[in-house]
Amino acid sequence: MNKTGVKICGLQSVEVLKSIINLPVDYIGFVFADSKRRIDGAQAGELLRVLDEWTPGSRPRSVGVFVNPDDALLNDVMEQAPLDVVQLHGQESPQRCSEIRERFGVQVFKAWSVDSHQPTGKGQTERPAEELEAYAGTIDALLLDTYDPLYGGGSGRTFAWDRIPAYQAWTHQHGIPLFVAGGLTADNAEKLVTEYHPEGLDVSSGVETDGVKDISKITAFVERVKQA
């Protein structure tokens, strides 16, 4: 990506998806884990057909969000909705990431929780390289999200962005993109892009009003990111 990519996550509505068809969105995310945004394989298949209406060459890539999925769930979803990417938010091992890549022919994005309360310092700087090295060669992108004790991520809260460079050094070393999630909105996305230059931003609740995707907020978010 020449510009920072945008992933709109938690899509559930055909109508909403059709309404953003002219926006330069790079990824569309569907949630298959415990969440108010959860959908099933049949719903995902219906939504994927809408992506085919995008102008050739501008079709967003489809991303399925899972937490510790077993093969039965992945098979069920992939048979009805052949995704481009599987995004993993659980305790999936490097070996499991490799298995999913090979077995289902998808890219794997690994979500990594960043504890927003842990102080920065030498230990925090060294931690990413130490813990992530086992994932080298097993994932296609790293996604940073704010740690949540219940779900591991998806809290809608930001973490301290000064943690990003330590993780970014690892992703650059291994030639994979870094995505950032957690409390992003049209109001703070431009600052994140201009100061830290992540390869992608992942937004869900930040483009919603009363828990429903808001077209005006999605439009503003995409425009701010692409102009940054």
N, C-alpha and C positions, 0 to 999 in steps of 0.2 A: 504494500500500500504506500502510495506517495503521500497521501494525507491520512490523518488518523481515521481508522475505520469506526463505524458506528454499529452497535448491536442493540436492537430493540428487543427486550426479552419479555416473556410472559404473555405473548399474543394468544388470544382466545377467539377473537371475532373476525369472521370473513369480511364484514363491513369495514372494520378498522383497517384491516390489511389492504383492502382495495382502495381506501382513501389515502394511503401513503404511497401509492404505486409510483408516483412521480418524484419521490424524494430519493436522494442518493444514500440509501441505507445499505450497508454491506452485509449484515447478518440479521436474521430473524430467529428469535429463540422461543422454543416451546418447552414448557415445564412438565416433566413426568415424575416429579417427586412431590412429597406432601407439601401442599401450598394451596392458597385460595386461587392460584392461577393454573392449577393442574388440569391437564387435558389427557385424553387417551389417544391411542393410535388412530382410531377412526377419525376423530376430530382433527388430528394432525394431518392426516391424508387429505382432508378437505381443504385445510389451510395451504398445504403444499401446492395444490392445484391452482390456487390464486397466484402463487409465486411464478408460475409458468406464464402468467399474463404480463409480467414485466417485459420491458423492451429487451430483446436479445443482447446479451453482454452486460446488462445492468441487474440481472436477477440476483437478489440477495442469497447468500448461502444459508441453508437451514441448519439450526443447532438444537439438539435435544439436551435438556438439562436433567441430569440424573444424580441420585445419591446412592452409592453402593448397589448398582443394579445387578441383578442376576441375568443369566442368558435368556431365561424365559421371558422376562420383561423386554429385554432388548430385541429378541426375536419378534415378539408381538408387535412392538412399535415399528421396527424396520420393515416388516412385511406389509404394513399398511401405509407407512410413511418413510420411504427411504431417505434418511437424513444425510447431510454432508458431514456433519460434525457431531460428536458426542462430547458433552461437557460434563465433567465429573466433579461432584462437590462433596464426596464422602471421604472415606479412608482408603481409597483404592491404591493398591501397591503399584510400583512400577511394572511388575509382571502383569498385573491385571490390566493396566493401561495398554501394554503391548498386545495382550490377548484380544482386547476389544478392537484395536486398530486392525489387526490381522483377520480376525474372525468376521468382522462386519464391514470391512473395507471403508472405514471412515477415518477422518482425522480425530484426534483426541485433544481436547483442551482440559487442562487440570486446574481446578480452582484451588487457591491457596489462601487460607485465612490469616489475616494480619490482626493481631491483638491491639486494639486501639488504646489500651491502657498500659501496655508495656513500654517502659521508657526506652528511648533511643540510646545508643551507645555502642561500644565495641562489640559486645556480644550480639546485639541485634544486627550489626553489619555483617558479622561472620555467619550467622545462622542460615541465611538463604543458601549460600554455597554448600554448606555442610549437609543440610537436609534435602536440598533439591538435587544434588549431584546424582543420586540414585535414579532420578527420572530422566537423566540425559539420554537422548535417543529413543525415549518411549512416548513422548508427548509432542504435540505440534504447536502448542501455545500455552502460556501460563497466564492465569487470570487471578488478580489480587482482589480479595473482598474482605470486608470488615468481619472480624471474628464475631460469631454469635453462639452463645453456649447451647442453644437449642438446636439450631439448624446448621451451624458452621458458617453461614453466610446468608445473604438475602435480607439483612436487617434494615436496609435503607439508611444506614448511618455511614459516615465517612470514617476513614482511618487517617492517621498522620501521614500526609503525602511525602514527608521527608524520608520515609522508609523506602520509597519507590526505587531510588538509584541502586540500592544494594541488590534488589531483585533484578533490576534492569541489566546490571552488569552480568548477571548469570545468563539471562536470556540472550543478550547480545553475544556472549561467548559461545553459546550453542546455536546461534542463528535462528531463533524462534521469536515470534512476536510476544509482546507483553500487553495484556488487556487489564484495565482497571475498572472495578465496580465499587458500589457502596456509596449511597447518598448523593449520587450525581444528579444534577439538574441543569437546565439551560443557564442558570446564573453562575454556576461554578465550573462548568465544563471547559470554558475558554481558558481560565486560569490554569487548570490542570494540563491542558494541551500545550500551552505556551511555555510553561515552566518545566514540564517533565517529558513531553513528547512521547507518550505511550503510543504503541501501534494501534490500539483499539480502546474504545470506551463501551461499557456494558451498562445499560440503563433499563430500569423497569418502573419502580414506584415513582421515580422522579419525573415521569411523563404521564402520570395518572392524576385524576381528580376523583376523589371519593372512591378510590380503588378501581377505577375504570380508565383505560387508555384514553388520553385526551389528544386529539389530533393537533390542536394548536400548540400544545407543549412538545409533542414529538417534532413538529415542524421547527419550532424555535430551537430545540436541542440540536437537531441535525444541522441547522444553519450555523449555529454558534461554533460547533465543532469543525465544520468544513471551512469556515472563514478564519479560524484561529491560526 
